[in-house]
Amino acid sequence: MSILVTLAAHNEERNVGKVVGRLRELGYRCMVVDDGSTDGTVQVAAAAGADVISHATNLGQGDALLTGLKASLLDPACEIIVEMDADGEHDPADVPRFIEKMRESGADIVIGSRILGSHQPTASRLRRFFLPYYTGLINRLTGYQMTDALCGFRAFRRDSIARVAPLLNIMIEPQYVAAEMFIRFSRAGLCVTEIPIHLADRGWGASQKGVFRYGVGILRAITRTLLDPRLGK
């Protein structure tokens, strides 16, 4: 299968080169979506061998993920789209496990589960304590049986995403896109499964997601999505 790995990056010049370099060593094509970085992220990613798309300003990680999905759909050679973080938490060596799970399960989407795998010791309170509750709520709304609805390490079957491509243009809470995405994709009939993953600490820097802000944002995204008249039945 032809695989395209997309990475959303904002001011990750000290991390993105190592991640892209490892992916290229493993033989994967890479696309970095630069989300309005003010450092050398673009130059480092390109030098490491990635194609780079840039937002003129910082729109947020969710918007960058959507840009990556939309751009991947324009690549006729791409069969599998893999999303992963540019900060070094996700292991490029895990990519084949996502593809194998997709092959054997027939699923449209394969999610990396930190619950089935492991958290790093410095995992945030949001991840360690609140993630199971958010995932349980999303499961009730979608009928999925996920353990980790918010993990950013995911694989998508390109043909499946192409089938629901109009949904990518109506996301109303892109900053908290995972919750909205799964609600909309479930109504469109896409199937989801998981594999365990193990995280490392990010290579450099700190997450910019505040626990309270992110938690409230997810609940707002769920509420607004359910109230959207465009939501499929």
N, C-alpha and C positions, 0 to 999 in steps of 0.2 A: 504494500500500500504506500502511496505517496503521502508523506506526513509534512505538515507545516506547523512549526512551533511558534506561537505568538507570545510576546512578553510586553506587558504594560510597564512603563518605566517613567519615574519622575525623580530627577536628580539622583540617579543611580550610577554615576560614572565610576565609582569605586567597586561596584559589584557586577554590573551588567556585562562587562568584557569577559569575566571569568565564566559566567553562566553561558553566554553565547559561544565562547571558545570551546567549552566542554560539549555543548550540543553539536557544534560543527565537527568536532573530533569523532562523535558518534554517528555522523553522517546525516544529520537533520538540517533541513532548511529552516531559517529563523527570520521572523519579522518582529522588530521592536517598534512598538507604538510609543513614541516619546510624547509625554503629556505636558508639554510646555516647560521642559527643564531649562534651568538657567545655568547649568554647569556643562561639563563635556560629555553628557550621556550620548548624544547623537554621534559625536566623533568616535567615541570609544566603541559603541555598538557596531558602527559601520566598519571600523578597523578590524573588529573581531570576526566579521563576515556576515553580519545581519543586514537584511533590507530594513530601512528605517522610514516610518511615516511619522510626521510631527504635527501635533496640535499647536496652533499659534500661541495659545494660552493654556494654563492649567485648568482642565475641565473636571478632573477627578478620575479615579481608577476605573469606575464603572463605564464612563464614556470611552476610555481608552480600550477597555475590553470589547465594547461594542464595535469600535472602529476596527479592531483586529479581526473580529468575526466577519464584518462586512467586506473588508479587504480580502480575506481568505476566500470568500465566495467568488471573487473575480478571478481566481487562479484556477483555470480549468484542469490543471494537473493534480490539484490537491484533492485527496480523498479523506484524510483525517486531519482535523484541526486540534492542536493541543495548546491549551492555555497554561502558563505557569508564571510564577513571580520572577522578577528580575533581581531580587535581593539576596539570592543564595539559599533561601530556606528550602526550596524544592530541589530534589536530586534529579538531574537530567538522565541518570541511569535508570530511573523508574519509567521513562516513557514507553519502552517496549512492553511493560506490564499492562499499561493502559490499552495498548493496541491488542494484545493477546486477549484481555478480558472482553474487549469489544467484539473480537472475532468469535469467541466461544459463546458469548451470551446473546449476540445479535442486538444489543442495546444501542440506542441512538446517542446516549451520553454516558460516559464513565467518569465518576467523581473520585478523587482521592479523599480518603477518610482518615482524619487525625485521631478519631475516636477508636477506630479499628486498629490503627497503627500506634503512634505515640506523639505526644506533645513534647516540644523542647522544654527544659526546666524553666525558661523565662517566659512561657506562654502567658498571655494577658488573662485577666480575670474574666473578660468577655468570653474568651475561648474556653477556658477551663470550667466555668460555672454556668454561663448562660447559653452557650452553644447548644447543649442538648434540648433546652426548652424551646429555643427558636426553631431548631430542626423538627421537633415534635409538632409544633404548630404548623409549619410548612407541610409536613407529612399529612396532617389531618385535612389540609386544604387541597392537596394535590393527589392523594392516594399513593404517593411514593413511600418507600420504606428506607429512607436515608438515615444515616447516623451523623452526617456532617454536611449540612446543606450550604455552608458558607465557605468551604475550602476553594481556593483559587486555582488548584491544580486539577484540570479537567480535560477530557477529550471528547470531541464532537464528531459524529459522522457528517461529513460535508453535505451529502445529499439530503440528510434529514434537516439540517439547518437551512439549506436552500429551499426546502419545502415550506418552511415557516418564516422565510426571510422578511415578509412584511411586518412581523412582530418586532423585529429589531428596530424599526423606525417609530414605534409607538410607546416605547418604554418611558414611563413618566417619572421614575425615580432611578436614573442610571447610576447614581452614586452608590446605591444599595441594590445593584442589579440582580444579584443571585436570587433573592426572595421573589422578586417580580418575574424573573426569567422562568423559574420553576413553576410558578402558578400558571403563567401563560403557556409554557410548553406542555404542561400536563393536560390543559384543555385542548391542545392541538394533537394530543395522542402520542407524544414522544416518550420513549421508555428510558429509564435511568437505572444504573447499577453502580456499585462502588468497588474499590480495592483499598486495602490498608496502605498508608504511606507513613513515613517517618521523617520528621522535620529536623533540620539543623537551625542553629541561630543564624539570623541574617548576617551577611558578611560585614557590613558597616552601616552605621546610622541607626535610626529608630523609627518604628511605625508611627504614622501620623494619625492613626485612628484613635480617637478618644473613646473610652469605654461607654460613658453615658451618651455621648452624641451618636455613636455608631448604633448602640442598642435602640435608642429612640428612632433613629433613621430607618432601621429595619422594620420596626412596627408601623411607622408611617408609610413605608413602601408597600407593605402588605395591605394596609387599610385602603390606600389610594387605588391600588390595583384591583381590589375586590369591588370598589365602587365605580370603576371605569366601565362605562357602557359598551366599550369595544371588547371587553373580556369575553372570550368564547364560553359557551355553556358546556 
